[in-house]
Amino acid sequence: MHDATTTPAPAPAPVAAPGAPFGRCAAAMITPFSADGGTLDRAGAGRLATHLVDRGGCDALVVSGTTGESPTTTDAEKTALVATVAEAVGDRAAVVAGVGTADTAHTVALARAARGAGAHGLLVATPYYSRPPQEAIVHHLRTVADATDLPVMLYDNPVRTGEGTALTADSLRALAEHPRIVAVKDCSGDLLKAGLVLRETGLAVYAGSDELTLPLLALGAAGCVSTAANVAGPQVRGVIDAFAAGDTEGAARRHLALLPLVDALMNEVPGTVAVKALFRAAGLPGGPVRGPLLPAGEELTARLAGVLTDVLGGAEG
């Protein structure tokens, strides 16, 4: 039996930028835990959310996504996290709650709980493990979108959910007809599909992989949902702002300057592990990762810290 709970009605949604229903620079926020990993660190989550918005340049926060360790948090923790983050940032940023599971009824329950806890939007991954065909995936996503009045960002991440669950261009065209399905977080790496979606639908595309932020912006994407923004928010935001200002050379320079950090964060261990290692070294809220993930060792943490120092010292913006 699922333990999703609800709390009072959500806070007013922030005013979205034109063409960017969930802001332009969203952090894929980690989930802070207590020192032993046993409980949600609500105070730490509130402090981190405030930092990412007020000092990190983020105008949206995605909670309980991949970087937020959603497979290992309870439904009650997910709901409490939404409530905490929404209270911390108020109307200064959009709070998007990850609610995707492999079970349609469970996903609907999480969506309703997130809405009650104050979420401004929902991030819904394609269902994994049971390998539903595209028709069933579309039905699942429409069912979740029908369950609340919140806008929905689809999560296309076949590396996490299985290659067979990658949303096709035809499925995205069909889903774009739903009035509350307004965006897609694209971790597919398929620039052709992204371009077709941008050309043929009204969906806002958000880069879900930091190395693809600038290429997707060049195609007309709205912004990014960034793991790197946990530790380098102003630098991530600088790429977006430079491109929006027409400074394509400056955007490219900033983007290239970030790539060593993106490489370090994502390619040796999962991004959650790397970010939490950096937070631990800096004495910031985060706590340990939950199993099956394992924490980064001292040598890796030192390498990550060195790359971060170099990037923050050399990146513009």
C-alpha positions as CSV (number, residue, x, y, z in Angstrom):
1,M,0.0,0.0,0.0
2,H,1.4,3.4,-1.0
3,D,1.9,6.0,1.7
4,A,1.3,9.2,-0.3
5,T,-0.2,12.0,1.8
6,T,-1.5,15.4,1.1
7,T,-1.1,18.8,2.8
8,P,-2.9,22.1,2.2
9,A,-3.4,23.7,-1.2
10,P,-0.4,24.7,-3.2
11,A,1.2,28.1,-3.2
12,P,0.6,30.5,-6.2
13,A,2.7,29.5,-9.2
14,P,5.6,31.9,-10.2
15,V,5.1,33.8,-13.4
16,A,6.7,31.8,-16.2
17,A,9.0,33.3,-18.9
18,P,7.4,33.3,-22.4
19,G,8.0,29.9,-23.9
20,A,9.5,28.6,-20.7
21,P,6.6,27.2,-18.5
22,F,9.1,26.0,-15.8
23,G,11.6,28.8,-16.0
24,R,14.9,28.6,-17.9
25,C,17.4,27.3,-15.4
26,A,16.2,24.5,-13.2
27,A,18.3,22.6,-10.8
28,A,17.8,18.8,-10.6
29,M,18.0,19.1,-6.8
30,I,19.6,16.5,-4.6
31,T,17.6,15.2,-1.6
32,P,19.3,16.0,1.7
33,F,19.2,13.2,4.3
34,S,20.2,12.9,7.9
35,A,23.8,11.9,8.7
36,D,22.9,8.3,8.8
37,G,20.7,8.5,5.7
38,G,17.7,7.3,7.6
39,T,15.5,10.4,7.4
40,L,14.8,13.4,5.2
41,D,16.7,16.5,6.3
42,R,13.9,19.0,5.8
43,A,15.8,21.9,7.3
44,G,18.7,21.2,5.0
45,A,16.4,20.9,2.0
46,G,15.0,24.3,2.7
47,R,18.4,25.9,3.0
48,L,19.6,24.3,-0.2
49,A,16.5,25.3,-2.1
50,T,16.9,28.9,-0.9
51,H,20.6,28.9,-1.9
52,L,19.9,27.5,-5.4
53,V,17.3,30.2,-6.1
54,D,18.7,33.2,-4.3
55,R,22.4,32.6,-5.0
56,G,22.5,29.9,-7.7
57,G,20.4,31.7,-10.3
58,C,17.8,29.0,-10.6
59,D,14.2,29.9,-11.4
60,A,13.0,26.4,-11.0
61,L,13.8,23.4,-8.8
62,V,13.0,19.8,-9.8
63,V,12.7,17.6,-6.7
64,S,12.5,13.8,-6.5
65,G,14.0,13.3,-9.9
66,T,16.9,11.0,-10.7
67,T,19.4,13.3,-9.0
68,G,17.0,13.4,-6.0
69,E,17.2,9.6,-5.5
70,S,13.5,9.2,-6.1
71,P,13.7,5.3,-6.2
72,T,14.8,5.2,-2.5
73,T,12.6,7.9,-0.9
74,T,9.2,7.0,0.5
75,D,6.0,8.6,-0.8
76,A,5.7,10.5,2.5
77,E,9.3,11.8,2.1
78,K,8.5,13.0,-1.5
79,T,5.5,14.9,-0.3
80,A,7.3,16.4,2.6
81,L,10.2,17.5,0.3
82,V,7.8,19.3,-2.0
83,A,6.1,21.1,0.9
84,T,9.5,22.1,2.4
85,V,11.0,23.4,-0.9
86,A,7.8,25.2,-1.9
87,E,7.6,26.9,1.4
88,A,11.3,27.9,1.2
89,V,11.2,29.5,-2.3
90,G,7.7,30.8,-2.3
91,D,6.9,32.4,-5.6
92,R,10.5,33.0,-6.5
93,A,10.9,29.8,-8.4
94,A,8.8,27.0,-9.8
95,V,8.8,23.7,-7.8
96,V,8.4,20.7,-10.1
97,A,7.8,17.4,-8.4
98,G,9.1,14.1,-9.9
99,V,6.3,11.6,-9.6
100,G,7.1,9.0,-12.2
101,T,6.9,5.3,-11.3
102,A,6.3,2.0,-13.1
103,D,2.7,1.9,-11.8
104,T,0.0,4.2,-13.2
105,A,-2.1,4.3,-10.0
106,H,0.9,5.0,-7.8
107,T,2.0,7.8,-10.1
108,V,-1.4,9.3,-10.0
109,A,-1.4,9.2,-6.2
110,L,2.0,10.9,-6.1
111,A,0.9,13.5,-8.5
112,R,-2.2,14.4,-6.3
113,A,0.0,14.4,-3.2
114,A,2.5,16.7,-4.8
115,R,-0.3,19.1,-5.9
116,G,-1.6,19.2,-2.4
117,A,1.9,19.9,-1.0
118,G,2.4,23.0,-3.1
119,A,4.1,21.8,-6.3
120,H,3.8,24.1,-9.3
121,G,4.3,21.3,-11.9
122,L,4.9,17.6,-12.3
123,L,7.8,15.7,-13.9
124,V,6.6,12.4,-15.2
125,A,9.0,9.7,-16.4
126,T,8.0,7.0,-18.8
127,P,7.1,3.8,-16.9
128,Y,10.0,1.4,-16.7
129,Y,10.5,-2.4,-16.2
130,S,7.2,-3.7,-17.6
131,R,8.3,-2.4,-21.1
132,P,4.9,-1.0,-22.2
133,P,4.5,-0.2,-25.9
134,Q,4.2,3.4,-27.0
135,E,0.4,3.3,-27.0
136,A,0.4,2.2,-23.3
137,I,3.1,4.8,-22.5
138,V,1.0,7.6,-24.0
139,H,-2.1,6.4,-22.1
140,H,-0.1,6.3,-18.8
141,L,1.1,9.8,-19.3
142,R,-2.3,11.2,-20.3
143,T,-3.8,9.5,-17.2
144,V,-1.4,11.2,-14.9
145,A,-1.9,14.6,-16.6
146,D,-5.7,14.1,-16.2
147,A,-5.3,13.5,-12.4
148,T,-4.5,17.1,-11.4
149,D,-4.7,20.7,-12.7
150,L,-0.9,21.0,-12.7
151,P,1.2,21.5,-15.9
152,V,3.3,18.4,-16.8
153,M,6.9,18.1,-18.0
154,L,7.4,14.7,-19.6
155,Y,10.7,12.9,-18.7
156,D,12.3,11.2,-21.7
157,N,15.3,9.3,-20.2
158,P,15.7,5.9,-21.9
159,V,19.1,5.3,-20.2
160,R,17.2,5.1,-16.9
161,T,13.9,3.6,-18.0
162,G,15.0,1.4,-20.8
163,E,15.5,2.0,-24.5
164,G,12.0,0.6,-25.3
165,T,10.4,3.4,-23.3
166,A,12.0,6.3,-25.2
167,L,9.2,8.6,-26.4
168,T,9.0,8.6,-30.1
169,A,8.3,11.8,-32.1
170,D,4.8,10.5,-32.9
171,S,4.1,9.9,-29.2
172,L,5.3,13.4,-28.3
173,R,3.1,14.9,-31.1
174,A,0.1,13.1,-29.6
175,L,1.0,14.0,-26.0
176,A,1.4,17.7,-27.0
177,E,-2.3,17.8,-27.7
178,H,-3.1,17.4,-24.0
179,P,-3.7,20.9,-22.5
180,R,-1.6,20.3,-19.4
181,I,1.3,18.5,-21.0
182,V,3.5,21.5,-21.8
183,A,7.1,20.4,-21.8
184,V,9.6,17.6,-22.0
185,K,12.9,17.0,-20.2
186,D,15.0,15.5,-22.9
187,C,17.7,13.1,-21.8
188,S,17.4,11.0,-25.0
189,G,20.4,12.6,-26.8
190,D,18.3,12.5,-30.0
191,L,18.7,16.0,-31.5
192,L,16.7,15.0,-34.6
193,K,13.7,14.1,-32.4
194,A,14.1,17.2,-30.3
195,G,14.2,19.3,-33.4
196,L,11.1,17.7,-34.9
197,V,9.2,18.3,-31.6
198,L,10.3,21.9,-31.5
199,R,9.3,22.4,-35.1
200,E,5.9,20.6,-35.0
201,T,4.5,21.0,-31.5
202,G,4.1,23.6,-28.8
203,L,6.1,21.6,-26.2
204,A,8.9,23.4,-24.4
205,V,12.0,21.3,-24.5
206,Y,14.4,21.3,-21.6
207,A,17.9,19.9,-21.8
208,G,18.2,17.1,-19.2
209,S,21.9,16.5,-19.9
210,D,24.2,19.4,-19.2
211,E,26.4,18.7,-22.2
212,L,23.4,19.3,-24.5
213,T,22.1,22.5,-23.1
214,L,23.7,24.8,-25.7
215,P,23.0,22.6,-28.7
216,L,19.3,22.4,-27.6
217,L,19.1,26.1,-27.0
218,A,20.3,26.6,-30.6
219,L,17.3,24.6,-31.7
220,G,14.9,26.6,-29.7
221,A,14.8,24.8,-26.3
222,A,13.4,26.7,-23.3
223,G,16.3,25.9,-20.9
224,C,17.7,23.1,-18.9
225,V,17.2,20.8,-15.9
226,S,20.7,20.6,-14.7
227,T,22.6,18.4,-12.2
228,A,25.6,20.8,-12.4
229,A,23.4,23.7,-11.2
230,N,23.6,22.1,-7.7
231,V,27.2,23.2,-7.5
232,A,27.6,25.8,-10.3
233,G,24.3,27.4,-10.8
234,P,25.5,30.9,-11.8
235,Q,27.8,29.3,-14.4
236,V,24.9,27.2,-15.8
237,R,22.7,30.2,-15.9
238,G,25.4,32.2,-17.6
239,V,25.2,30.0,-20.7
240,I,21.5,30.5,-20.9
241,D,21.6,34.2,-20.3
242,A,24.4,34.8,-22.8
243,F,22.5,32.8,-25.5
244,A,19.3,34.7,-24.8
245,A,21.1,38.0,-25.2
246,G,22.4,37.0,-28.6
247,D,26.0,36.5,-27.4
248,T,26.5,33.1,-29.1
249,E,30.3,33.3,-28.8
250,G,30.0,34.0,-25.1
251,A,27.5,31.2,-24.6
252,A,29.8,28.8,-26.3
253,R,32.7,29.9,-24.2
254,R,30.7,29.5,-21.0
255,H,29.4,26.1,-22.1
256,L,32.8,24.8,-23.0
257,A,34.2,26.0,-19.7
258,L,31.6,23.9,-17.9
259,L,32.2,20.7,-19.7
260,P,35.1,19.4,-17.5
261,L,32.8,19.7,-14.5
262,V,30.0,17.9,-16.4
263,D,32.4,15.2,-17.3
264,A,33.6,14.8,-13.7
265,L,30.1,14.9,-12.2
266,M,28.4,12.4,-14.6
267,N,30.9,9.9,-16.1
268,E,32.6,8.1,-13.2
269,V,29.8,7.8,-10.7
270,P,26.1,8.9,-10.8
271,G,25.7,12.6,-10.5
272,T,24.0,12.3,-7.1
273,V,27.0,10.6,-5.7
274,A,29.4,13.3,-7.1
275,V,27.3,16.3,-5.9
276,K,26.8,14.8,-2.4
277,A,30.5,14.2,-2.2
278,L,31.2,17.9,-3.0
279,F,28.5,19.0,-0.5
280,R,30.0,16.8,2.2
281,A,33.5,18.2,1.6
282,A,32.1,21.7,1.8
283,G,30.0,21.1,4.9
284,L,26.7,21.7,3.0
285,P,23.4,19.9,3.5
286,G,23.2,16.7,1.6
287,G,24.1,13.7,3.8
288,P,24.9,10.3,2.4
289,V,23.4,8.6,-0.6
290,R,21.1,5.7,-0.1
291,G,21.8,2.2,-1.3
292,P,22.3,0.8,-3.8
293,L,24.4,3.8,-4.4
294,L,27.7,4.0,-2.6
295,P,29.5,7.2,-1.5
296,A,32.5,8.6,-3.3
297,G,35.8,7.9,-1.8
298,E,38.4,10.5,-0.6
299,E,40.4,10.3,-3.8
300,L,37.4,10.8,-6.1
301,T,36.1,13.6,-3.8
302,A,39.4,15.4,-4.0
303,R,39.4,15.1,-7.8
304,L,35.9,16.4,-8.0
305,A,36.7,19.3,-5.8
306,G,39.7,20.2,-7.9
307,V,37.7,20.3,-11.1
308,L,35.0,22.3,-9.5
309,T,37.5,24.9,-8.2
310,D,39.1,25.2,-11.6
311,V,35.7,25.6,-13.4
312,L,34.4,28.1,-10.9
313,G,37.6,30.1,-11.1
314,G,37.7,30.1,-14.9
315,A,34.1,30.1,-16.0
316,E,32.5,33.5,-16.9
317,G,29.3,34.6,-15.3
